[in-house]
Amino acid sequence: MAATNIEVWQLGTVIEVQTIATDIQRVVVEPSLPRKAEPGSHIDVMVTIDGNKDRRSYSIVESNADGTRLVISVLKAPLTRGGSLFIHGLQPGDRMEITQPLQNFPLRIGAKRYILLAGGIGITAMINMARVLRNLRADYTLVYAGRSRGAMAYLDELQELHDANMLVHIDDEGTPLDVGNLVDGATEDTELYMCGPIRLMDAVRRAWTERELSYPNLRYETFGNSGWYDPEEFIVKVPRLGLEVPVGRGRSMLEALEDAGADMMFDCRKGECGLCEVKILSLEGALDHRDVFYSTRQKNATEKMACCVSRAVTSKTGLAAEASVTGPAVVTIEVP
Ligand code: FES
């Protein structure tokens, strides 16, 4: 059976681990209840961070036909919430709870032209899609942008496989990606799939909107773990519930509020669906909007935020507020 969004948890046994680029670990897992993984699918992994269990989503980079062998590749990002450190600590023989492949970034077959855009570790969401499009002899370009060659997983293999269908942009080699040029190359018939840092996806989204290209043709996946600023501890207050809760660097506001007993609404927990929206009553600091749900205008209005990924920071140059504060940032909210 193919990947769906019905969640079935199972055990995964780690059978191989390998460092394949700077701070990027490739992990091969044998699931106990195999299911075929379609392009764009991911698994959720139950990770343990400071003794707490939490789930993280990782794209399936490769799998065999019957899904008995799944490969994920994970960037160690100590400034984010800690799931990547758990994955980097795995050894062959370890077992972990994983879902069967889940699909919310499907590749639509039949478009006239495709652009697949990956920034950094976002390549993990694109590898399977690119392979399928190559096999179908589709008109596609795989665009892979990164800071340095050594930090770009799978670069050599992908260049060999996709050859003239691949463009590579590397900052420290003086060939950074020009988002405007890239989007200028899209036509009404082009579908653009992307996964990467929030800055990159935001820039593409703005360029796409400015050129009045079809919005349904712009498809993206974010795992909610990249922001405009490094994460800081901040305080969230919910006056109606009498809550004042610290949100540590390794926790999301949603997790902190759940821990404090608030009954929160959510779905994707990745900044895509908007279901975890909270209303902002006041803010001491600035907001680091990490979602891809709100428009730039909505983000600048500082009236609401996606609390599963977005954070408060003290930065004076924050996008959504001008005040600078000396202590931790404080955001006062109302929950639905
Ligand atoms: S739960 Fe989907 S955006 Fe937060």
Boltz pocket constraint, residues with backbone or C-beta under 6 A from the ligand:
constraints:
  - pocket:
      binder: B
      contacts: [[A, 265], [A, 266], [A, 267], [A, 268], [A, 269], [A, 270], [A, 271], [A, 272], [A, 273], [A, 274], [A, 275], [A, 276], [A, 277], [A, 291], [A, 293], [A, 306], [A, 307], [A, 308], [A, 309]]
      max_distance: 6.0
